[in-house]
Amino acid sequence: MSKQHIYVSTLTWTGNKGEGTSNYRAYDRSYEISIASKALIQGSSDPAFSGDNNKHNPEELLLASISSCHMLWFLHFCAQAGVIVVSYTDQASATMIEESNGSGYFTRATLKPQVVVTNNAMLAQLNALHQKANQYCFIANSVKFPVYHEATGVLI
């Protein structure tokens, strides 16, 4: 049986410098994302699009969403399989193409998780668990570009 989950966030543009959007250079691309009872996220567009390099941009947040969703499913399946993970880091990357008209799209994301486990026998299970996590990840299942994995496992 399917369940429906509703997520709510509020985005507030904070970049009005007094002239609103009277011209392309008159406004800042800054915004805040608030979600009830959670830390505020300050964002901007990518610096390539007149944004603030010190704030998160939507493209980075999309990649972080894919990476974190994958990790959470992976850890879940490791716990079920008796694989003890003691450390997990992911140096994820994504490629976006910007068209001549200014539109754009992502062509791929690559997750590069490095997983540290406590037993050599557990290393053999990691690839299958990463594949299963990819099949279950809500975010990876929602994007129209492929999500690749270049995972490594390390023994503590």
Backbone as a printed PyTorch tensor [residue, N CA C, xyz], in Angstrom:
tensor([[[  0.8290,  -1.1720,   0.0000],
         [  0.0000,   0.0000,   0.0000],
         [  0.8790,   1.2430,   0.0000]],

        [[  0.6150,   2.1560,  -0.8760],
         [  1.3740,   3.3960,  -0.9750],
         [  0.9700,   4.3690,   0.1180]],

        [[  1.9590,   5.1370,   0.5740],
         [  1.7110,   6.2060,   1.5340],
         [  2.1450,   7.5140,   0.9000]],

        [[  1.4200,   8.5290,   1.1610],
         [  1.7820,   9.8480,   0.6700],
         [  2.4260,  10.6450,   1.8040]],

        [[  3.5360,  11.3010,   1.5120],
         [  4.2210,  12.1460,   2.4820],
         [  4.2640,  13.5590,   1.9190]],

        [[  3.9520,  14.5260,   2.7320],
         [  3.9560,  15.9200,   2.3170],
         [  5.1040,  16.6310,   3.0290]],

        [[  5.9070,  17.3840,   2.2880],
         [  7.0080,  18.1540,   2.8490],
         [  6.7470,  19.6220,   2.5870]],

        [[  7.0290,  20.4540,   3.5630],
         [  6.7340,  21.8750,   3.4570],
         [  7.9870,  22.6670,   3.8050]],

        [[  8.3120,  23.6270,   2.9680],
         [  9.3870,  24.5600,   3.2710],
         [  8.9570,  25.9400,   2.8050]],

        [[  9.5860,  26.9480,   3.3730],
         [  9.2980,  28.3210,   2.9820],
         [ 10.5690,  28.9430,   2.4370]],

        [[ 10.4880,  29.5110,   1.2550],
         [ 11.6010,  30.2070,   0.6490],
         [ 11.2710,  31.7000,   0.6520]],

        [[ 12.2040,  32.5050,   1.1610],
         [ 12.0150,  33.9490,   1.2110],
         [ 13.1890,  34.6240,   0.5240]],

        [[ 12.9120,  35.3950,  -0.4970],
         [ 13.9480,  36.1470,  -1.1890],
         [ 14.3890,  37.2820,  -0.2830]],

        [[ 15.6890,  37.4170,  -0.0700],
         [ 16.2350,  38.4520,   0.8070],
         [ 17.1250,  39.4320,   0.0440]],

        [[ 17.0670,  39.3900,  -1.2690],
         [ 18.0110,  40.1440,  -2.0890],
         [ 17.5330,  41.4610,  -2.6630]],

        [[ 16.4430,  42.0070,  -2.1570],
         [ 15.9880,  43.3090,  -2.6600],
         [ 16.9070,  44.3870,  -2.1010]],

        [[ 17.6360,  45.0680,  -2.9790],
         [ 18.5560,  46.1240,  -2.5620],
         [ 17.8830,  47.4930,  -2.5640]],

        [[ 16.5770,  47.5110,  -2.7150],
         [ 15.8410,  48.7660,  -2.7090],
         [ 15.1770,  49.0980,  -4.0300]],

        [[ 15.6170,  48.4360,  -5.0920],
         [ 15.0430,  48.6820,  -6.4200],
         [ 14.2980,  47.4710,  -6.9620]],

        [[ 14.2020,  46.4290,  -6.1460],
         [ 13.5650,  45.2020,  -6.6260],
         [ 14.2960,  44.6730,  -7.8490]],

        [[ 13.5600,  44.1480,  -8.7960],
         [ 14.1520,  43.5960, -10.0110],
         [ 14.0610,  44.5960, -11.1600]],

        [[ 14.3500,  45.8570, -10.8670],
         [ 14.2540,  46.9000, -11.8990],
         [ 15.2200,  46.6490, -13.0520]],

        [[ 16.3260,  45.9420, -12.7920],
         [ 17.2010,  45.4690, -13.8740],
         [ 18.0040,  44.2850, -13.3380]],

        [[ 18.6820,  43.6030, -14.2220],
         [ 19.3640,  42.3560, -13.8760],
         [ 20.4120,  42.5330, -12.7850]],

        [[ 21.0680,  43.6460, -12.7250],
         [ 22.1280,  43.8830, -11.7390],
         [ 21.6220,  44.5690, -10.4680]],

        [[ 20.3580,  44.9300, -10.4090],
         [ 19.8190,  45.7110,  -9.2910],
         [ 19.4960,  44.8760,  -8.0600]],

        [[ 19.4930,  43.5740,  -8.1650],
         [ 19.0800,  42.7420,  -7.0370],
         [ 20.0980,  41.6550,  -6.7420]],

        [[ 20.0720,  41.2150,  -5.5080],
         [ 20.9280,  40.1420,  -5.0450],
         [ 20.1580,  38.8290,  -5.1770]],

        [[ 20.8550,  37.7530,  -5.4010],
         [ 20.2090,  36.4370,  -5.5780],
         [ 20.0250,  35.6860,  -4.2670]],

        [[ 20.1610,  36.3340,  -3.1490],
         [ 20.0920,  35.6800,  -1.8400],
         [ 18.6650,  35.3220,  -1.4390]],

        [[ 18.5650,  34.2280,  -0.7040],
         [ 17.2810,  33.7630,  -0.1820],
         [ 17.5260,  32.9450,   1.0680]],

        [[ 16.4660,  32.6850,   1.7960],
         [ 16.5170,  31.8230,   2.9650],
         [ 15.4780,  30.7270,   2.8100]],

        [[ 15.8520,  29.5390,   3.2270],
         [ 14.9280,  28.4110,   3.2450],
         [ 14.6690,  28.0840,   4.7060]],

        [[ 13.4100,  28.1130,   5.0770],
         [ 13.0730,  27.7500,   6.4530],
         [ 12.1080,  26.5750,   6.4410]],

        [[ 12.3580,  25.6940,   7.3770],
         [ 11.5370,  24.5120,   7.5840],
         [ 11.2640,  24.4600,   9.0800]],

        [[ 10.0440,  24.3080,   9.4500],
         [  9.6280,  24.3910,  10.8560],
         [ 10.5960,  23.6800,  11.7920]],

        [[ 11.0330,  24.3750,  12.8080],
         [ 11.8700,  23.8500,  13.8920],
         [ 13.2510,  23.3860,  13.4410]],

        [[ 13.7390,  23.8890,  12.3080],
         [ 15.0550,  23.4820,  11.8150],
         [ 15.9030,  24.7070,  11.5210]],

        [[ 17.1880,  24.5000,  11.4270],
         [ 18.1250,  25.5880,  11.1470],
         [ 17.8180,  26.2230,   9.7990]],

        [[ 17.9870,  27.5120,   9.7380],
         [ 17.7760,  28.2800,   8.5240],
         [ 18.8900,  27.9710,   7.5250]],

        [[ 18.5420,  27.8260,   6.2640],
         [ 19.5260,  27.6260,   5.1990],
         [ 19.5820,  28.9090,   4.3840]],

        [[ 20.7770,  29.4720,   4.2850],
         [ 20.9450,  30.6560,   3.4540],
         [ 21.4660,  30.2310,   2.0980]],

        [[ 20.8050,  30.7300,   1.0520],
         [ 21.1780,  30.3350,  -0.2840],
         [ 21.3110,  31.5100,  -1.2220]],

        [[ 21.8630,  31.2300,  -2.3830],
         [ 22.0290,  32.2040,  -3.4470],
         [ 22.1860,  31.4080,  -4.7350]],

        [[ 22.2490,  32.0950,  -5.8340],
         [ 22.5410,  31.3880,  -7.0730],
         [ 24.0410,  31.0930,  -7.1220]],

        [[ 24.4450,  30.2470,  -8.0240],
         [ 25.8420,  29.9450,  -8.2440],
         [ 26.5650,  31.2400,  -8.6210]],

        [[ 27.8200,  31.4200,  -8.2040],
         [ 28.5390,  32.6330,  -8.5800],
         [ 28.5720,  32.8820, -10.0930]],

        [[ 28.5040,  31.8290, -10.8830],
         [ 28.4720,  31.9970, -12.3400],
         [ 27.2120,  32.7260, -12.7970]],

        [[ 26.2060,  32.7820, -11.9310],
         [ 24.9370,  33.4360, -12.2450],
         [ 24.6740,  34.5840, -11.2660]],

        [[ 25.7200,  35.3170, -10.9430],
         [ 25.6710,  36.5000, -10.0790],
         [ 25.3230,  36.1800,  -8.6280]],

        [[ 25.6700,  35.0000,  -8.1720],
         [ 25.3560,  34.5990,  -6.8090],
         [ 26.4920,  34.8020,  -5.8320]],

        [[ 26.1990,  34.5310,  -4.5740],
         [ 27.1360,  34.6800,  -3.4690],
         [ 27.8160,  33.3400,  -3.2130]],

        [[ 29.1120,  33.2890,  -3.3830],
         [ 29.8880,  32.0610,  -3.2210],
         [ 29.8600,  31.5240,  -1.7880]],

        [[ 29.4810,  32.3490,  -0.8180],
         [ 29.4660,  31.9320,   0.5760],
         [ 28.1480,  31.2990,   1.0040]],

        [[ 27.2050,  31.1840,   0.0790],
         [ 25.9010,  30.6070,   0.4050],
         [ 25.6490,  29.3870,  -0.4790]],

        [[ 24.8040,  28.5030,   0.0030],
         [ 24.4440,  27.3080,  -0.7640],
         [ 23.6420,  27.7050,  -1.9940]],

        [[ 23.8720,  26.9910,  -3.0970],
         [ 23.0510,  27.2390,  -4.2800],
         [ 22.1960,  26.0080,  -4.5700]],

        [[ 21.1320,  26.1730,  -5.3590],
         [ 20.2170,  25.0600,  -5.6020],
         [ 20.8960,  23.8280,  -6.1960]],

        [[ 21.8940,  24.0410,  -7.0400],
         [ 22.5790,  22.9130,  -7.6680],
         [ 23.3320,  22.0920,  -6.6190]],

        [[ 24.0130,  22.7760,  -5.6930],
         [ 24.7090,  22.0720,  -4.6140],
         [ 23.7300,  21.3400,  -3.7130]],

        [[ 22.6040,  21.9810,  -3.4330],
         [ 21.6100,  21.3590,  -2.5510],
         [ 20.9830,  20.1230,  -3.2010]],

        [[ 20.7980,  20.1600,  -4.5200],
         [ 20.2930,  18.9700,  -5.2170],
         [ 21.2800,  17.8180,  -5.0700]],

        [[ 22.5530,  18.0860,  -5.3070],
         [ 23.5680,  17.0460,  -5.1780],
         [ 23.6430,  16.5350,  -3.7370]],

        [[ 23.5950,  17.4400,  -2.7710],
         [ 23.6310,  17.0200,  -1.3640],
         [ 22.4150,  16.1610,  -1.0110]],

        [[ 21.2660,  16.4630,  -1.6060],
         [ 20.0630,  15.6590,  -1.3610],
         [ 20.2320,  14.2410,  -1.8880]],

        [[ 20.7900,  14.1010,  -3.0710],
         [ 21.0280,  12.7710,  -3.6390],
         [ 22.0090,  12.0000,  -2.7720]],

        [[ 23.1120,  12.6520,  -2.4180],
         [ 24.1510,  12.0070,  -1.6250],
         [ 23.6370,  11.5630,  -0.2640]],

        [[ 22.9150,  12.4390,   0.4270],
         [ 22.4380,  12.0940,   1.7700],
         [ 21.3420,  11.0330,   1.7350]],

        [[ 20.4650,  11.0950,   0.7450],
         [ 19.4190,  10.0800,   0.6210],
         [ 20.0430,   8.7040,   0.3970]],

        [[ 21.0400,   8.6540,  -0.4960],
         [ 21.7210,   7.3860,  -0.7560],
         [ 22.3660,   6.8500,   0.5200]],

        [[ 23.0770,   7.7310,   1.2460],
         [ 23.7460,   7.2980,   2.4640],
         [ 22.7600,   6.7320,   3.4800]],

        [[ 21.6370,   7.4070,   3.6610],
         [ 20.6640,   6.9440,   4.6560],
         [ 20.1040,   5.5710,   4.3050]],

        [[ 19.7980,   5.3530,   3.0240],
         [ 19.3280,   4.0240,   2.6180],
         [ 20.4480,   2.9890,   2.7650]],

        [[ 21.6610,   3.3460,   2.3650],
         [ 22.7930,   2.4280,   2.4630],
         [ 23.0090,   1.9940,   3.9100]],

        [[ 23.0340,   2.9420,   4.8390],
         [ 23.2340,   2.6010,   6.2440],
         [ 22.1040,   1.7110,   6.7640]],

        [[ 20.8880,   1.9720,   6.3100],
         [ 19.7340,   1.1470,   6.6900],
         [ 19.9530,  -0.2990,   6.2450]],

        [[ 20.3400,  -0.4640,   4.9790],
         [ 20.5260,  -1.8220,   4.4640],
         [ 21.7430,  -2.5020,   5.0900]],

        [[ 22.7800,  -1.7380,   5.4360],
         [ 23.9290,  -2.3170,   6.1410],
         [ 23.4970,  -2.8410,   7.5060]],

        [[ 22.7160,  -2.0670,   8.2260],
         [ 22.2440,  -2.5070,   9.5420],
         [ 21.4340,  -3.7850,   9.4250]],

        [[ 20.5790,  -3.8620,   8.4040],
         [ 19.7790,  -5.0730,   8.1980],
         [ 20.6510,  -6.2760,   7.8650]],

        [[ 21.7470,  -6.0430,   7.1160],
         [ 22.6060,  -7.1370,   6.6590],
         [ 23.6990,  -7.4990,   7.6600]],

        [[ 23.7700,  -6.7860,   8.7740],
         [ 24.8100,  -7.0660,   9.7580],
         [ 26.1640,  -6.4890,   9.3870]],

        [[ 26.1930,  -5.5460,   8.4690],
         [ 27.4310,  -4.8820,   8.0780],
         [ 27.6010,  -3.6610,   8.9830]],

        [[ 28.6880,  -3.6510,   9.7340],
         [ 28.9170,  -2.5730,  10.6990],
         [ 29.7660,  -1.4880,  10.0480]],

        [[ 29.1380,  -0.3590,   9.7530],
         [ 29.8130,   0.7970,   9.1760],
         [ 30.2120,   1.7170,  10.3180]],

        [[ 31.4850,   2.1200,  10.3510],
         [ 31.9470,   3.0280,  11.4040],
         [ 32.2810,   4.4150,  10.8660]],

        [[ 32.3540,   4.5410,   9.5400],
         [ 32.6180,   5.8420,   8.9360],
         [ 32.0990,   5.8270,   7.5020]],

        [[ 31.5730,   6.9770,   7.0770],
         [ 31.0330,   7.1120,   5.7190],
         [ 31.2570,   8.5530,   5.2750]],

        [[ 31.9690,   8.7260,   4.1930],
         [ 32.1230,  10.0450,   3.5760],
         [ 31.8600,   9.9080,   2.0880]],

        [[ 31.3350,  10.9590,   1.4870],
         [ 31.0210,  10.9330,   0.0610],
         [ 31.4960,  12.2290,  -0.5710]],

        [[ 32.3520,  12.1170,  -1.5520],
         [ 32.8230,  13.2600,  -2.3260],
         [ 32.0550,  13.2550,  -3.6440]],

        [[ 30.7940,  13.6210,  -3.5890],
         [ 29.8990,  13.5560,  -4.7460],
         [ 30.1690,  14.7140,  -5.7050]],

        [[ 29.8320,  14.4940,  -6.9630],
         [ 29.9310,  15.5540,  -7.9710],
         [ 28.7670,  15.4060,  -8.9410]],

        [[ 28.4600,  16.4910,  -9.6220],
         [ 27.3850,  16.4660, -10.6120],
         [ 27.7690,  17.4010, -11.7550]],

        [[ 27.2760,  17.0800, -12.9270],
         [ 27.5510,  17.8790, -14.1170],
         [ 26.2590,  18.4880, -14.6250]],

        [[ 26.3110,  19.8010, -14.8540],
         [ 25.1660,  20.5260, -15.3930],
         [ 25.5890,  21.1970, -16.6950]],

        [[ 24.7230,  21.1440, -17.6760],
         [ 24.9480,  21.8110, -18.9580],
         [ 24.0930,  23.0650, -18.9960]],

        [[ 24.7280,  24.1800, -19.3280],
         [ 23.9840,  25.4210, -19.5110],
         [ 23.8410,  25.6580, -21.0140]],

        [[ 22.6180,  25.7970, -21.4510],
         [ 22.3330,  26.0360, -22.8710],
         [ 22.5850,  27.5010, -23.2270]],

        [[ 22.7070,  27.7880, -24.5160],
         [ 22.9740,  29.1520, -24.9730],
         [ 21.8570,  30.1260, -24.6040]],

        [[ 20.6430,  29.6240, -24.3980],
         [ 19.5310,  30.5020, -24.0210],
         [ 19.4380,  30.7330, -22.5130]],

        [[ 20.3680,  30.1360, -21.7430],
         [ 20.3870,  30.3160, -20.2980],
         [ 19.7430,  29.1840, -19.5150]],

        [[ 18.9650,  28.3380, -20.1690],
         [ 18.3810,  27.1930, -19.4640],
         [ 19.4730,  26.1510, -19.2310]],

        [[ 19.1770,  25.1590, -18.4580],
         [ 20.1770,  24.1450, -18.1950],
         [ 19.5750,  22.8860, -17.6270]],

        [[ 20.4090,  21.8840, -17.4910],
         [ 19.9690,  20.5930, -16.9600],
         [ 21.1880,  19.8010, -16.5090]],

        [[ 20.9560,  18.9160, -15.5620],
         [ 22.0040,  18.0250, -15.0980],
         [ 22.0820,  16.8180, -16.0280]],

        [[ 23.2890,  16.3740, -16.2990],
         [ 23.4750,  15.1940, -17.1380],
         [ 23.8590,  13.9650, -16.3360]],

        [[ 24.3720,  14.1880, -15.1370],
         [ 24.7990,  13.0560, -14.3130],
         [ 25.1740,  13.5260, -12.9240]],

        [[ 25.1500,  12.5860, -12.0080],
         [ 25.7240,  12.7730, -10.6800],
         [ 26.5390,  11.5290, -10.3770]],

        [[ 27.6450,  11.7200,  -9.7030],
         [ 28.4800,  10.5860,  -9.3240],
         [ 28.7440,  10.6630,  -7.8270]],

        [[ 28.3360,   9.6220,  -7.1300],
         [ 28.5980,   9.5070,  -5.7060],
         [ 29.8830,   8.7110,  -5.5340]],

        [[ 30.7330,   9.1550,  -4.6190],
         [ 32.0010,   8.4710,  -4.3740],
         [ 32.1450,   8.1780,  -2.8750]],

        [[ 31.2220,   7.3690,  -2.3560],
         [ 31.2960,   7.0870,  -0.9230],
         [ 32.5010,   6.2240,  -0.5630]],

        [[ 33.1240,   6.5880,   0.5440],
         [ 34.1580,   5.7510,   1.1320],
         [ 33.6050,   5.2600,   2.4620]],

        [[ 33.5060,   3.9560,   2.5620],
         [ 32.8620,   3.3210,   3.7120],
         [ 33.9000,   2.5180,   4.4820]],

        [[ 33.9250,   2.7380,   5.7940],
         [ 34.8330,   1.9850,   6.6580],
         [ 33.9970,   0.9920,   7.4660]],

        [[ 34.3880,  -0.2870,   7.3750],
         [ 33.6770,  -1.3520,   8.0900],
         [ 34.6320,  -2.0370,   9.0670]],

        [[ 34.0780,  -2.8710,   9.9350],
         [ 34.8660,  -3.4850,  11.0070],
         [ 35.3720,  -4.8880,  10.7030]],

        [[ 34.9190,  -5.4840,   9.6090],
         [ 35.2670,  -6.8680,   9.3380],
         [ 35.5150,  -7.0370,   7.8440]],

        [[ 36.5880,  -7.7160,   7.5000],
         [ 36.9660,  -7.9180,   6.0980],
         [ 35.8660,  -8.5990,   5.2920]],

        [[ 35.1210,  -9.5130,   5.8950],
         [ 34.0580, -10.2260,   5.1950],
         [ 32.9390,  -9.2750,   4.7690]],

        [[ 32.7900,  -8.1740,   5.4690],
         [ 31.7300,  -7.2090,   5.1560],
         [ 32.0140,  -6.4290,   3.8690]],

        [[ 33.2860,  -6.3210,   3.4930],
         [ 33.6520,  -5.5610,   2.3010],
         [ 32.9830,  -6.1060,   1.0420]],

        [[ 32.8320,  -7.4160,   0.9650],
         [ 32.2520,  -8.0480,  -0.2200],
         [ 30.7840,  -7.6870,  -0.4290]],

        [[ 30.1010,  -7.2710,   0.6280],
         [ 28.6750,  -6.9630,   0.5340],
         [ 28.3870,  -5.5150,   0.1190]],

        [[ 29.3840,  -4.6540,   0.1920],
         [ 29.1450,  -3.2230,   0.0410],
         [ 28.5670,  -2.8250,  -1.3200]],

        [[ 29.1090,  -3.3750,  -2.4040],
         [ 28.5990,  -2.9840,  -3.7330],
         [ 27.1240,  -3.3180,  -3.9020]],

        [[ 26.7310,  -4.4940,  -3.4710],
         [ 25.3210,  -4.8840,  -3.5800],
         [ 24.4380,  -3.9680,  -2.7340]],

        [[ 24.9250,  -3.5710,  -1.5650],
         [ 24.1440,  -2.6850,  -0.7000],
         [ 24.0600,  -1.2720,  -1.2850]],

        [[ 25.1040,  -0.8330,  -1.9600],
         [ 25.0420,   0.4630,  -2.6510],
         [ 24.0210,   0.4050,  -3.7900]],

        [[ 24.0110,  -0.6850,  -4.5280],
         [ 23.0380,  -0.8220,  -5.6200],
         [ 21.6080,  -0.8250,  -5.0860]],

        [[ 21.3990,  -1.5180,  -3.9860],
         [ 20.0700,  -1.5560,  -3.3870],
         [ 19.6620,  -0.1670,  -2.8950]],

        [[ 20.6070,   0.5410,  -2.2770],
         [ 20.3230,   1.9050,  -1.8090],
         [ 19.9300,   2.7990,  -2.9790]],

        [[ 20.6060,   2.6450,  -4.0990],
         [ 20.2730,   3.4440,  -5.2850],
         [ 18.8630,   3.1410,  -5.7790]],

        [[ 18.4520,   1.9080,  -5.6970],
         [ 17.0990,   1.5250,  -6.1330],
         [ 16.0240,   2.1170,  -5.2260]],

        [[ 16.3550,   2.3380,  -3.9620],
         [ 15.3680,   2.8150,  -3.0000],
         [ 15.4000,   4.3250,  -2.7680]],

        [[ 16.4880,   4.9760,  -3.1120],
         [ 16.6520,   6.4020,  -2.8170],
         [ 15.5610,   7.2300,  -3.4810]],

        [[ 14.7760,   7.9260,  -2.6720],
         [ 13.6600,   8.7400,  -3.1730],
         [ 14.1430,   9.8100,  -4.1500]],

        [[ 15.2580,  10.4320,  -3.8320],
         [ 15.7420,  11.5380,  -4.6470],
         [ 16.2980,  11.0100,  -5.9700]],

        [[ 17.1240,   9.9840,  -5.9260],
         [ 17.6760,   9.4100,  -7.1620],
         [ 16.5580,   8.9090,  -8.0720]],

        [[ 15.4910,   8.3870,  -7.4820],
         [ 14.3530,   7.9160,  -8.2760],
         [ 13.5320,   9.0580,  -8.8630]],

        [[ 13.7800,  10.2800,  -8.4210],
         [ 12.9830,  11.4240,  -8.8500],
         [ 13.6680,  12.2950,  -9.9010]],

        [[ 14.9420,  12.1100, -10.1040],
         [ 15.6550,  12.9270, -11.0850],
         [ 15.6960,  12.2190, -12.4320]],

        [[ 15.8510,  12.9910, -13.5010],
         [ 15.8270,  12.3940, -14.8370],
         [ 17.2200,  12.1620, -15.4230]],

        [[ 18.2400,  12.2810, -14.6040],
         [ 19.6100,  12.0090, -15.0420],
         [ 20.1520,  10.8340, -14.2440]],

        [[ 21.1410,  10.1160, -14.7760],
         [ 21.6720,   8.9570, -14.0620],
         [ 22.5120,   9.3500, -12.8530]],

        [[ 22.4520,   8.4990, -11.8360],
         [ 23.2680,   8.6530, -10.6400],
         [ 24.2070,   7.4530, -10.5940]],

        [[ 25.4900,   7.7230, -10.7260],
         [ 26.5070,   6.6760, -10.7360],
         [ 27.1580,   6.5570,  -9.3660]],

        [[ 27.8410,   5.4250,  -9.1510],
         [ 28.5030,   5.1690,  -7.8740],
         [ 29.9160,   4.6780,  -8.1240]],

        [[ 30.8530,   5.2770,  -7.4360],
         [ 32.2490,   4.8390,  -7.4420],
         [ 32.6450,   4.6480,  -5.9850]],

        [[ 32.0960,   3.6270,  -5.3950],
         [ 32.2580,   3.3950,  -3.9560],
         [ 33.5340,   2.6290,  -3.6550]],

        [[ 34.1020,   2.9240,  -2.4920],
         [ 35.2270,   2.1590,  -1.9960],
         [ 34.9270,   1.7430,  -0.5660]],

        [[ 35.4110,   0.5630,  -0.2330],
         [ 35.2660,   0.0620,   1.1310],
         [ 36.6400,  -0.1050,   1.7550]],

        [[ 36.7240,   0.2160,   3.0230],
         [ 37.9850,   0.1640,   3.7450],
         [ 37.7480,  -0.5780,   5.0580]],

        [[ 38.7150,  -1.3670,   5.4300],
         [ 38.6720,  -2.0840,   6.7070],
         [ 39.3030,  -1.2260,   7.7790]],

        [[ 38.6690,  -1.1620,   8.9500],
         [ 39.1830,  -0.3410,  10.0490],
         [ 40.5030,  -0.8770,  10.5490]]])
